[in-house]
Amino acid sequence: MAGEKELQDDVTVSLEQTPSKRKKRPPAQLRVVHPKDLAVTIPLARPSVVLGRKPDEPSTPSLNHKTVSRKHFVVEWSSAREHHLGRDLSSRNGSWVNGLAASADPVPLAAGTIVRLGDVLAVYESGAGLTAAEVPAVSREALPGECAAIRQLRASVARAAADPSPALIIGETGTGKELIAAELHRLSRRKGKFVPVNAAALSSQLVESQLFGHVKGAFTGATTDSDGMFRAANGGTLFLDEIGEMPIDLQPKLLRAIQEGEVSPVGSTKTIKVDVRIVAATNRELADAVEAGTFRRDLFARLTLWQLRAPPLRRRRTDLFTWIGVLFEQWLRERGAKASPLSFDANAAEALLLQRWPENLRGLNRLVHELASHAPTEPISFDGLPEWLTDRPAAGSPPAKGRVSAPAATGKKRPAPDKEELLGVLEQNEWSVRATAKHFGRERKQIYRWMDKAGISRDGGKD
């Protein structure tokens, strides 16, 4: 195909160009995440890196696994397209990129790409975050992980923590924004409390009183004085989650409290000095809200003196199983229980890595809760994953006939495929009967029987 020919040409160009014409490659690596005992980081600093049990270079870690060939897969840098390309080296058990079978034709690798070699799974990472210096002061329990995005986040938290200026944390729902805010407070060494407030949950009638306090008799039901959230956080940190949902008519008063360091309780003419560090969070792009007129530009400017981004789980794929371990330990601790860590076979692990996880850590916590509650047999197979997860379309997943939705060794025999499905899998696997048998979890002779029954010629098949 023309597109595949262009990719092949890219590899040739990248290897033939003189060093003076080559653009500098960004830092890149493959991080092996499954099986756990094979976890290793493979730098991609050279123009071509061969992966397998016997790689070309001594500096390249060996993938010593029974399903990996001696020379299994190669990653090459394309100067023309300025990214890495990967291709299979006629491996015995096959290679897959984002759930799709790889062949001798190179395919592009992007940040977060899942590469499967036999039953070994790795995540491709690239970008400046890989070289971010580690910050020992930042808690690995609060912000666990080794992926580039988390390394960058920990560095940002360390820089912002000691400064009393407001900070804004931006991230999708379930990305752990409150954990980041609490770590900012801990590192700030402020003596006051960390007070979290969900701005979206504040009563529209009482929000001013809830934040700034009120005096007795200020309104119906105000039978006593109330300090409000700002004074509760005096000397500490006030965390305003979902700040984008705050009513616009209250925003000027919040801005004044931040700028002047003082609040006026409802029903009082007095102002009270407060020493509060504001950390706000939102799952919205507040810059767009400013342009739409639903969020004040001056307040936005004040809140973003420090801006931190909580990466979604799909950008933390290298840390997925680390988070599963963290959440499982939390589940056990809350129940006073003990159990072996959750583990997964290659098909289940691949399916988890390929999910988009729209609920992020909340979705992952739901998975852990369901698996732990059912006391699964180890290792967990693809069929052992919850239906709500496996029925959801996955990032980069193939159509219904592809690997992710119908992985190889699920522990149960699948029904015989129809002719169209069998043809699709054979073509996807370059007519390798061995790989097709692995896909369906059957013996090769069964594949041949299906081919004969469907009237598919064996001439295209190979062992």
N, C-alpha and C positions, 0 to 999 in steps of 0.2 A: 504493500500500500504506500501511497505517496507520503503520508505523514510519517510512517515508520521509516521510510527511506531518508527523510529529512533528519530524523533523530539519529539514524545510523551515521549520516554524513557529519552531524555535529560531533560525534565521538571522534571521527577521523580528523576533523579540523582541529579539535582540542588537543590531539596528540601530535599534530604536525606543526602547529604554530610555534614560532620561535618564542623563547621566554620573554623577549622585549615586547611582544605583541599581546601576550596573555594578560588578562585582567586579574587582579588579585582575587583569589578565592576567599569567600567568607569562611569562618570556622565552621566545621561540620563534623558530625560523628553519628555512628549507629550505636544505640544503647540496647543491649540484649536484656529483655525483661522477663522472658520465659524460656526454659524452666529457671526457677529461682537460683538453683545451684550453679547455673552457667552464666549468671549476670556478669556482664563485662562491658566496657566501653571501647569501641573501635574507632580511633581517629581516622578521618578521611582527609589527611593533609596531602597525600600524594595524588597525582593525576589519575591513577588507577589502583584500586585496592581490591584484591581477590580475597573472598571469604570462603572458609571451609575448614575441614579438619586439618588440612595441610596447606595453609596460605603461602603465597610466593615469598613474602617478606617475613623475617623473624620478628619484626616489630609489630606485625599484625596478630592480635590474639587468636588462638585456635578455637574453633567452635567444635569441641570434642563431644559430639553427640551421635548416636547410632543412626539417626535419620539424615545427617548432614554428609554430603559427599566431600572427597578430598579437596576438589576445586568446585565449589557449588554455585557461587554468585559473584559478580563483579560490579563494583561501583566506580564510574568514570566521570570525570569533570568535563563538561561541555563549555568551552569558552564562548562559543557562538551564542548559546542560549543562557549562559551564566547560571547554570544549575547542574546538579548531579543527575546522572542517568544510571539505571540499574538493569542488568540482564542476567538471565539464567545461563549457566555453563553446562548444559546438558546433564543436569544433576539427576541422581537416581530417584529421589523422592519429590522433586519439583520445588519451585519457588513461586511465591505469590506476592503481589504488591497491592495493598489495600483490598485484599480478598480476591483479586483477579489473577489468574495464572500468568506467570511471566515466561517468556521464551527467550530466544537468542536476540530478538529485537529489543533495543533499549527503550525503557520507559522513564519519564522524568520523576524525580523524587522531590517532594516538597516537605516543608516542616510538618512533622506529625505523621508522615507516611508510615504505614505498618508494613514491614518486610518480613515474610515468613519463609524460612529455609527448612524444608522438612517439617519437623515439629518445634523448631526454634523460632522465637518471635523477637523482633527488634524494632525500635522506633528510630526514624531518621530525625535528627535535629540539626539546625543550622542557625547562624546569626550571632551577633555580638554578645548575647546573653551567656553563651557558653564560656566566655572568658571573664565573666564578672567575678571579682574577688569574693571569696566566702567571708561572711561576717559572723564570727563566733558568738557575738553578743546576742544575736537574734535567735530566739528559741526555735529549735527544730521540732519541738512538740506542737507549737502554735502554727508554724509554717513549715511543715515537712516537705521533703522532696528534693530532687536533684536536677530537675529539668531546667532549661535555660530561662523560662518565664519566671519560675520561682526563685532562681538565683538572682535575677534582676530585681524581683520584688523585695527580697530580703535586703539587698543593698539599698533600695529606696527607703525601706522602713528604717534602717539604721541611720540614714542621712536626715530623715524628717523627724525622728523621735525626739531628739534633744531640743529642737527649736519650738518655741511656744506658739508659733503661727498656726492658723487654721489649716486643716488638711482635708482634701476630698478624695474619697475612695470610690472608684467607678468599677462596676462589675455586674455581670448577670446575676440573677437570683440564685442563691445557693452556692456562691463561690467563696464564702467564708470571709465576708467583709468585716463582720464583727470581730472575728479572730485577729484580723489585721489591726483594727482599731485598738483592741485590748493590748496587743503587743506594742503598739505605739505608746500607749499609756504606761505600760510596765517599764519600757526603756527610758521614758521621760523622767523617771524617778520623782514624779510629782507626788506629794504626800496625801493629797485628797483622793476621793473615790473615783472610780470609773463608773459613770452613770449612763447606761444605754437607754435610748428613747426611740421608739418607732414613730416617726413623724406622721406616717400614714394612718396610725391608729389613734392619734390624738383627736379628741372631740372638737368639732368645728366651733362649738359654742364656748368651750372651756379651754381651748388650746393656749390662749394667752395666760390664763391663770395657771395652767399646768406647767408652763415654762417659767414664768416670772413670779408666780405666787400671787396671793391675794390677802387682803385684810378682812377681819371679821365684819360681816354685814355688807360686803362689796356687792353681793348679788344674792338672790334667793338660794338658800342652802349653804351659804358661806357662814357657818356657825362658829368657826375658829379661824385663826390666821394660818396660812400655809406658805411654806418657803418656796415651793416650786423647784423645778429641775435644776435651774442654774445655780441656785444657792446650795442645793444638795451636792452639786459637783464642785463647789468652791474649793480651790486648791488642787483640783484634779482635772478630769477630762469628761466632757459631755459629748456623748456619741449620738448624733442625730441621724438615724437610719432613715432611708427613703426621703431624703430632704427635698427631692423634686416634687413631692406631694404636698408640701407645706402651702397653705393658702397665701396668695400673693399679697393680700392686705396685711398679713402678719410679717411679711418678709422685711419691711423697713424697720420694724421694732427689733427683729433678730439682728439685723445689720448694726443697729445702734448699740445693742448689748455687746456685740463682738468688738466693735470699734472703740467704744467708750469704757468697756469693762464695768458696766453698771446696769441694773435693772430697776424697773418701777413696778412694784406689786399692783395688781388690779385693785382700785378703790383707794389708793394712796397717792399723795403728791410727792412723796419722798423718793429719792433714788438711793440704791444700795450698791456699794462697790463689790464686785466679785472678781475673783482670779480663776478664770476657767479657760482651759484649752478646748477649742471646738474641733471635733473630727466628725465630718459628715460623710454620708455614703448614699449612693443612688445606683439604680440599674438602668437609668435613662441617660442619654447624652444631654446634659444640661445646656450645652452651647446651642443645641437645636431649640430647647425650650426658651432660651433667651431670645433667639430670633423670632420665635412664635409669640413672644410677649407674655408667656406664662411663668417666667422666672426672671427676677430682677438682675440686670446686668451688673450693677454695683455689688450685689450680694454674691453673685457668681465669681466676680473678680476677687472678692475678699476670701471666699472659701477655697479658691484654687491656688493659694500661695504655695501649697504642696499638693501635688496631684499624683495619686497612686492608682494603678490598674490591677484589679484582681483577675488573673487569667481564668478563662473557663476551663472545665475539665478536659475538653477536647484538645486544649493546648498543653495539657499536663499528662499526656498519655504515658510517658515514661514513669510517672509516679502513680499510675492507676492502682497497681497492686500494693504499693506502699500505703495508699489511703484505705484500701480494703482492709489491710492489716490494722491500721489505726482505728477504724470504725468498728471492726470486730472486737478488738481489745476493749474498746469503750462499751460495747454491747455486753461482753462478759463481765466487766467490772460493775456495771449497773445492776447485774443480776447475781453477783457473787458466784459466778460459774467459772469452770475451767474447761478448756477444750483445745484440741490441736488447731493450728492456724488453718484457715480456709485455703484450699489449693484447687487448681483447675487443670484439666487436660488441655492440649494444644488448641482443640477446636473451640472449647468454651473460652479460653483466654483470648483467642483471636476475635471472637464475637464481641467480647467485652471491650477490647481495644478499639474496635471499629465503630462502636456506638457513638452517637453525637452527644449523649447525656444532656438533654436540654434542661433538666433540673439540677445538673451539676452534682455537688456533693450530697444534696438532698436525695437525688435519684440513686446515687451510689449507696447511701445509708439505707434506703428502702431495700435495695438488693441484699445488702448484708443482713438486715433484719430478717428478711424472708428466708435466706439460706440458713442462717444460724438457728432460726426457729424450727426448721424442719430437720435439723441434725443430719446434714447430707453425708452420703458415703464419699470418701475421698479417693481419688480426686474427682471434682465435680465435672461432669460431662456437659456437652452442649444441651442434651435433653434434660439435664438437671437444672438448667437456668429457668427462671420464671417465664411464663408465656408472654407476659406484658412486655418483657424486655426483648425476647427473640422475635416477636411479631412486629416490632417497631423497625422501620427502615433504618439502615445503618449508614454512617458516613462512608462514601466511597464503595458501598456494597454493590455487587452485581445484581442483575434481575433475579427473579424467583428461582431460576435454574442454577444460580451461581453457588459458590462455595459457602459463603457466610450463612445464607439461609438454609443450606443443606450441607453441613460439614461432613467430613469423612467418617471418623470413628466416633459415633454418638453413643455407642454401647447398645443400640437397638438396630435391628435390620429394617431398612426402609422398604416400602412397597416397590414392586418393579416399576421402573419409569416407562412412560409412553415413548414412542419412537422419536418425537420431537425433542423431548427432554434428554433422551440418551444421546441423540445427535449433537445437541447443544453442549453437553458435557464433554463428549469426545472431541469436538472441535476446540473447545476451550482448553483442553489438555493436549492439544497438538496430536490427537489420535493415539495418545499413549494409553494402552489398555491398563497398564499398571497404575497410572495416576487416576484413571477413571474408576478402577476397582477400589482404590483408596478413598475416592470421593464418596462412593456409595456404601463403603464398609463391607464389600463383598470380595469373594475370590475372583481371580481373572477368568477362570472357566465360566463363572456365572455371567460375566460381561459378554463373553463370546456367545453364550446361549441366548442372551437377550438380543445381541446383534443378529444372530441367525433368525430368530423368531420375528424380528422387525424388518428383516430383509435388508440389513445393512451389510455391505461388503466388508470382509475382513482385510481387504487389500490395503486399506488406509491405516489399519491398526498396527502397533508395534509394541514389543514388550518393554 
